Amino acid sequence: MADLKSQTPTQVLDVLGRVCPYPLVLSKKAIEKLASGGILKILCDAPASAEDSLPKFAAGKGYPCEVIKTGDSWEIYMQKP
């Protein structure tokens, strides 16, 4: 699998300050609009979303996903196959 964080994202979604379920809902809408191969970078500071719901959503859809902790927030990269 390619290193998603080293590639230029197609879209950046900032959900900082949002709590569940908003990061997941907004991320679903954003990635559905991407073309095949598109990469969504999600900026998130909600632990439940970053460590649980977003990776589970990606796995359930078969989307490659990388989660990187950056201080008090996370960068989540998802690729639409």
KAVENDA-V514146 format. One line per field, one symbol per residue. ss: DSSP state (H for helix, E for strand, - for the rest). psi: psi as a letter, one per 20 degrees, with the letter a starting at -180 (. if undefined). A space follows every 10 residues. Layout:
ss->???
psi->???
//
This chain:
ss->---HHH---- EEEE------ -HHHHHHHHH HHH-----EE EEEE--HHHH HHHHHHHHHH H--EEEEEEE --EEEEEEE- -
psi->qqohhiqpqh qpookpiqrp jgggghgggg hhiqrpiqpp ppoqjoghgh ifgghggggh ikpppppppn djaqpppqpp .
//
